[in-house]
Amino acid sequence: MPQQYPQGQQGWGPQQPQWGGPPPAPKKSSAGKIVGFGCLGAVGLLVVLGVVGVALGGSDSGSDAGSDGVLEVTAPPSKKAAAPEAKAPAGAEGDVKITGCEVSDATGWPKADVLITNRSSKTSNYIVSVEFVDGSGKRLADAMAASNNVAAGQEVEEDAQSLDKVDGKVECRVTKVTRYAS
């Protein structure tokens, strides 16, 4: 004998929609909003850290301005003996020179001052990769500098700022230069 239930009850559990009736509305999830706002917050934090790094790292302790207003840069010591002035490498690598290398006292972030001289015949865009190494040559951090629409023969100065904290003195090295026509 089948079980008898009072009118309107069909047993335990959720009620099934009646024939021809609308199905129950699906529950809405806020996971998309949470992920979106989380990503927005992370990007905002990176922007704030970059602005603070630029504001605090504004002092240039690795260089001195002479009385004639010319900027004299003291390069970090190298393990190799100083070689006579070598000819600049061919191609895009020869367009880039590091003019300063320091670690900010306030943040501990290394920064390289990069001078880009467009020696090509066309207006070009540059992407420069820089690495920061300690006295033994161990890689501690890396950074990138970029400049767009550099006219033929034009010089521009850019900073390659790392957000990796390092201790002590570093040496800055250009590891890769990409140049392409604007």
C-alpha positions in Angstrom: 0.0 0.0 0.0 1.5 3.4 -1.0 2.1 5.9 1.7 -0.5 8.6 2.2 0.6 12.2 2.8 -1.6 15.2 3.8 -2.7 17.2 0.8 0.1 19.4 -0.6 2.9 17.3 0.8 4.6 14.7 -1.3 7.2 13.6 1.3 10.7 14.7 2.3 13.0 16.8 0.2 12.5 19.8 -2.1 9.2 20.1 -4.0 9.4 19.4 -7.7 7.8 21.9 -10.1 4.4 20.9 -11.2 3.7 20.0 -14.9 3.6 23.3 -16.9 4.8 25.4 -14.0 7.9 27.5 -14.1 11.2 25.9 -12.9 12.8 27.4 -9.9 15.2 30.3 -10.6 18.9 29.3 -10.4 20.9 30.8 -7.5 23.2 33.6 -8.6 26.8 33.4 -7.7 29.0 36.4 -6.9 32.3 34.6 -7.7 32.8 36.7 -10.9 32.6 39.9 -8.9 35.0 38.6 -6.2 37.6 37.6 -8.8 37.2 40.8 -10.8 37.6 43.1 -7.7 40.5 41.0 -6.5 42.3 41.5 -9.8 41.5 45.2 -9.8 42.9 45.4 -6.2 46.2 43.6 -7.2 46.7 46.0 -10.2 46.0 49.0 -8.0 48.5 47.8 -5.4 51.2 47.4 -8.1 50.6 50.9 -9.3 50.8 52.3 -5.8 54.1 50.4 -5.1 55.5 51.7 -8.4 54.6 55.3 -7.6 56.1 55.0 -4.1 59.2 53.4 -5.5 59.7 56.2 -8.0 59.0 58.9 -5.3 61.4 57.3 -2.7 64.1 56.2 -5.2 64.4 59.7 -6.8 67.8 60.4 -5.2 70.8 59.4 -7.4 73.5 58.5 -4.9 75.7 56.9 -7.6 76.4 60.1 -9.5 77.6 63.6 -8.8 77.0 66.8 -10.8 80.1 68.7 -11.5 80.4 72.5 -11.1 79.8 72.9 -14.8 76.5 71.0 -14.6 77.8 67.9 -16.4 76.6 64.7 -14.8 79.5 62.5 -13.9 78.6 58.8 -13.2 80.7 56.5 -11.1 80.4 53.0 -12.5 80.4 50.1 -10.1 83.7 48.3 -9.8 84.3 45.4 -12.2 86.3 42.3 -11.6 87.9 42.6 -15.0 90.7 44.9 -15.7 89.6 48.0 -17.6 90.0 47.5 -21.3 90.6 50.2 -23.8 87.5 51.9 -25.1 85.8 49.2 -27.2 83.7 49.9 -30.2 79.9 49.7 -29.5 78.3 46.4 -30.6 76.5 46.3 -33.9 72.7 46.4 -34.2 70.3 47.3 -31.4 72.7 46.3 -28.6 75.0 49.1 -29.7 72.2 51.6 -29.2 71.9 51.1 -25.4 74.3 52.1 -22.7 73.9 51.9 -18.9 74.8 55.3 -17.4 73.9 54.7 -13.7 73.4 51.7 -11.4 72.1 51.9 -7.8 70.1 50.3 -5.1 67.6 52.6 -3.3 68.3 53.1 0.4 64.6 53.5 1.1 63.2 50.4 -0.8 66.2 48.2 -1.5 65.1 48.1 -5.2 67.9 48.2 -7.8 67.6 50.6 -10.7 69.6 51.1 -13.9 69.7 54.4 -15.8 69.6 53.5 -19.5 70.6 55.8 -22.4 69.1 54.8 -25.7 70.5 56.3 -28.9 68.7 55.4 -32.1 71.5 54.7 -34.6 69.1 53.3 -37.2 67.6 55.3 -40.1 64.0 54.9 -38.9 62.0 56.0 -35.9 62.0 53.0 -33.6 60.6 51.4 -30.5 62.9 49.9 -27.9 62.6 47.2 -25.2 65.7 46.8 -23.0 66.2 44.0 -20.5 68.6 44.6 -17.6 69.9 42.2 -15.0 71.3 43.1 -11.6 74.2 40.9 -10.3 76.3 40.8 -7.2 80.1 40.9 -7.1 80.4 37.2 -7.9 78.1 37.5 -10.9 75.1 35.9 -9.3 71.8 37.3 -10.7 69.8 39.0 -8.0 67.0 40.7 -10.0 66.0 41.9 -13.4 64.0 44.8 -14.9 62.9 46.3 -18.3 63.0 49.7 -19.8 61.0 50.7 -22.9 60.7 53.8 -25.1 58.5 54.3 -28.2 58.9 56.5 -31.2 62.6 57.3 -30.8 63.5 59.3 -33.9 66.7 58.4 -35.9 69.7 60.0 -34.1 67.6 60.8 -31.0 68.8 60.0 -27.5 66.4 59.2 -24.6 67.0 58.3 -21.0 64.9 55.6 -19.3 64.9 53.8 -16.0 64.9 50.0 -15.6 63.5 49.6 -12.1 63.2 46.3 -10.4 60.7 45.6 -7.6 62.9 42.8 -6.1 64.6 43.8 -2.9 68.4 43.2 -2.9 71.1 43.8 -0.3 74.5 45.4 -1.0 76.0 46.7 -4.2 74.9 45.5 -7.6 76.3 45.7 -11.1 73.8 46.4 -14.0 74.1 44.6 -17.3 72.1 44.8 -20.5 70.9 41.3 -21.4 68.7 41.9 -24.4 67.7 44.8 -26.7 64.7 44.7 -29.0 64.3 47.4 -31.6 61.6 47.6 -34.2 60.3 50.3 -36.5 57.5 52.5 -35.1 
